[in-house]
């Protein structure tokens, strides 16, 4: 591990030297790549420098204990020694986590699909609430949310909704939300007061960029566009022109509806962006079969038995079944306060990866 850290430290110093050269600033693409690499290395280098300083402090304190005769100075040296030893242990663990292989998609924006599963109208109502939960969470992170596709029902629910979250590291956080979310509560339409169980599925996909390591082939001859008049609530232009589009991709059978914009051109662009993300996600699954199988088993069919998280309204609790975490702050979570759950998922994921590295 330490040989690698020394190499990274040398590379970091090389980067700082390159970035100070006048020619680099004149090449925006090269400058952007160097800045990205420097940004990725900074937390590792800072932690490693602190680690080396703590190791030096330990040596200095031990030397002082051997040489010093003043009892008061010895006590100070012992305190410094204990503090440095404790910090070294913390930094070793931090460096192990920082050196874990990084998901290449972590820095990307995400496209999130929420679909009502088992439970009829109640599932659609819960899908709308989870959508609002993610919107509130994204706003708290100062991320931008853009709705791409939405199928509403008359009572305020959503059969399905697709939206993009734009923000630094969005995928690294939101990827832990993929799976089946289960709600247990008494529906407003239930006159007998019985608790019902409903489910929704959440799929989180990294945004596909124009140029990707995983190649996405998108031939316009394989696509068909149909235009029609938008339905639902809208402004003066939305319902009076043929602005809505339906994009059909023949090779995969993917069908995408886009009608959230007033302009047919804008709806076409949104439909293409969503299709590209779906195709990219499919290619990623082919490239990483084991991970894809795990992802597919997470998403499942929306059946009540396949759950990653339960929202129990009568008890005011939320339980994440993957990490056995239960929190009794349902109202706050439904208002977007999901950071504690995400942090716990990240910590569990890191611990699993560290354990796997220890076995190798």
CORSULCOR-V730873 format. One line per field, one symbol per residue. phi: phi as a letter, one per 40 degrees, with the letter a starting at -180 (. if undefined). psi: psi as a letter, one per 40 degrees, with the letter a starting at -180 (. if undefined). burial: + if it has 24 or more other C-alpha atoms within 12 Angstrom, else -. A space follows every 50 residues. Layout:
phi=???
psi=???
burial=???
This chain:
phi=.cccccccccccccccccccccccccbdcccccccccccccdcccccccc dcccccccccccccccccbccccccccccccccccccdcccccccccccc dccccdcccbbbbbbcbchgccccccdcccdcdccccccccgccbbcbaa bcbccgcbcaababbbicgdccccccccicbbbbacccccccgccbbbbb bbbbbcccccbbcccbcbccccbbbbbaccbgcacccdcbbcccbbbbbc cbgcbbbbacbccccccccccccccccccccccccccbdccccccccccg bgccccbbabbbcdcgbbbcccbfbbbbadccccchcbcccccccccccc cccccccccc
psi=dddddddddddddddddddehddddegddddddddddddddddddddddd dddddddddddddddddidhddddddddddddddddddddddddddddei hhheedeiiihhhhhhbhebddddddddddddddddddddefihhhhdhh hiideeihdihhihhhihfddddedeehahhhhhihidehdeeihihiii ihhhhihhidhidhhhhhhdeeihhhiihiiaiiadddeeigdiihhhhd deehhhhheeidhddddddddddddddddddddddddgddddddddddda eeidegidihhhddefihhhedefhhhgfddddeeegedddddddddddd ddddddddd.
burial=----+--++--+--+---+--------------+--++-++--++-+++- ++-++-++--++-+------------++-++--++-++--++-++++++- ----++++++++++++++++++++++++++++++++++------++++++ +++---+++++++++++-+++++++++++++++++-+--------+++++ +++++++++-------+-----+-+-+-+++------+----+++++++- -----+++++++++--++++++++++++++++++----------++-+++ -++++++++++++---++++++----+--+--++-++++-++-++----+ ----------
